Amino acid sequence: MDANKDAKVSAREHAAGAKQMFETMDANKDGKVTAAEMDAAYQRITGRKAAKSDMSAAEKIKVVDTNGDGVLTAEEHAAGSRTMFEKMDTNKDDFLTKDELAAGHARMLKKSSC
């Protein structure tokens, strides 16, 4: 995501990376991502297989699926990405360091223990 190689990710870089991720997941190019499409793209995007402790694709979609239809639109994904950026930017400097990215993704992608 760090397009300018300054060792931090700006909100603009994060949004561009999220858009690219959405486009990768949207296999049939209909502007929507289903849980099946997200599952199919997971290993290509992350470089690893999903662990049992990771949220399922359906659970990830549910977090940002504002209309509750079980499908992720580009708009919902972009809004969710903005929210994720804001939560991960723990020092509120409008940039994400490698540590903030790693900690934020780990925290948000693990199943709730509740």
ChimeraX attribute file (.defattr): number of C-alpha atoms within 10 A of each C-alpha:
attribute: neighborCount
match mode: 1-to-1
recipient: residues
	/A:1	16
	/A:2	17
	/A:3	14
	/A:4	10
	/A:5	8
	/A:6	9
	/A:7	13
	/A:8	20
	/A:9	24
	/A:10	21
	/A:11	17
	/A:12	15
	/A:13	17
	/A:14	22
	/A:15	19
	/A:16	17
	/A:17	17
	/A:18	19
	/A:19	17
	/A:20	13
	/A:21	16
	/A:22	22
	/A:23	17
	/A:24	18
	/A:25	24
	/A:26	21
	/A:27	17
	/A:28	11
	/A:29	11
	/A:30	10
	/A:31	14
	/A:32	19
	/A:33	25
	/A:34	18
	/A:35	19
	/A:36	13
	/A:37	16
	/A:38	23
	/A:39	17
	/A:40	15
	/A:41	18
	/A:42	18
	/A:43	12
	/A:44	12
	/A:45	13
	/A:46	9
	/A:47	9
	/A:48	9
	/A:49	12
	/A:50	14
	/A:51	9
	/A:52	9
	/A:53	11
	/A:54	16
	/A:55	16
	/A:56	18
	/A:57	18
	/A:58	17
	/A:59	15
	/A:60	18
	/A:61	24
	/A:62	17
	/A:63	14
	/A:64	21
	/A:65	20
	/A:66	17
	/A:67	11
	/A:68	11
	/A:69	10
	/A:70	18
	/A:71	17
	/A:72	27
	/A:73	22
	/A:74	17
	/A:75	15
	/A:76	18
	/A:77	23
	/A:78	19
	/A:79	16
	/A:80	18
	/A:81	20
	/A:82	17
	/A:83	12
	/A:84	16
	/A:85	24
	/A:86	17
	/A:87	14
	/A:88	23
	/A:89	19
	/A:90	16
	/A:91	12
	/A:92	11
	/A:93	10
	/A:94	15
	/A:95	22
	/A:96	25
	/A:97	19
	/A:98	13
	/A:99	11
	/A:100	19
	/A:101	19
	/A:102	12
	/A:103	13
	/A:104	18
	/A:105	14
	/A:106	12
	/A:107	12
	/A:108	15
	/A:109	14
	/A:110	14
	/A:111	15
	/A:112	10
	/A:113	5
	/A:114	3
